[in-house]
Amino acid sequence: MNKLKVLVTGATGFVGSHVLETLSTDENLHVIAACRDKTKLSRIVPGFVGDVREGNLLDSRYIHDVVADIDVVCHAAAWTSLWGHRKEEQRYYRDPSIALIDAAIESGAKRFIFDSSVVVVKPHRDKTPIKDTEPARHPRLWPHMDIVVDIEQYMHKQARHGTTMIALRFGHFVGKRYNLGLLSLLHPRLKTHLVPWVAGGKSRVPLVDGRDIAQAYQLATTVAGLEGFESFNICGPSFPSMREVINFIHNETGVPRPHFGVPQWGAYVFGWLMEKINFLVPGDPFLTRAIVYLGEDWYAPSDYAKKRLGYKATIDWKMAVRGQLTDMKKNGYAKKPLTDRI
């Protein structure tokens, strides 16, 4: 029996490297890694012995060539900023992703799987669950997430061309090898004693470990019966409150807990102000509206993914957080920039 040929873009990143590790254990798959630097790949995923198609997704010729003779594209490559940088998001993320979708369809790929987010759906202030099938909508305050919505909407439109389009809407990434995201934002800011409890710290946090992310990709690659456009919430086994997460970080690392509280709208106002005056202050803003947006109540259970894909989250949020904190400790809990390097 011929093996399913699966391409993983962004193979040296957090998502891509976990996906590569998991898919490589499936004997029915022929896994191919797409990355800019295969020497870096050998350091991050030393056990990977499959094919590597080295190149840059900014190169239109490479995009055309990299999907040749591929059955499933797992698009885990991204360029991220937690404030502004709309032009860069367009050039380094949106445009290459749209081109990759078109190339996958043209080459006859059976499936295109995209690394999306539960926050493409506007938060439910009434605390009701966010459904997998809710349409993606632009938040209009965070260019990166606007681009993610653009890509999802384009996938929905292009699904009629015969390639099944699957958006895996992940919770907030956490775990080993992750150097951006909620923990890297919280830890250095908590040390300043300036972080408040936003809305009492009651918002539920949809954390998901890299190993559960990889499980979802594997299922979306192999499960039969998926057609057209499909979207799935992919989160961890439970939804801790922001207060629980911060208290856990405090207990693990000794950083101070917040001393005061502000309403959600107050945090947005302060984030907007920090963005506006950033030109007067060196470095990234202390707070942005995107960071506040991440802290909204994102209760997005994975029931539909369990039913359709067989997904079952296995990594407890405390275990995942502890794994990332261990990596962060090795670097002295260094403050990370809010924007990926170009």
Buried (B, 14 or more C-beta within 10 A) or exposed (E): EEEBBBBBBBBBBBBBBBBBBBBBEBEEBBBBBBBBEBEEBBEBBEEBEBEBBBBEBBEEEBBBEBBEEBBBBBBBBBBBBBBBBBEBBBBBBBBBBBBBBBBBBEBEBBBBBBBBBBBBBBBBEEEEEBBBEBEBBBBEBBBBBBBBBBBBBBBBEBBEEEBBBBBBBBBBBBBBBBBBBBBBBBBBBBBEEEBBBBBBBEBBBBBBBBBBBBBBBBBBBBEEEBEEBBBBBBBBBBBBBBBBBBBBBBEBBEBEBBEEEBEBEBBBBBBBEBBEEBEEEEEBBBBBBBBBBBBBBBBBBBEBBBEBBEBEBEBBBBBBBBBBBEBBEEEEBEBBEBBBEE
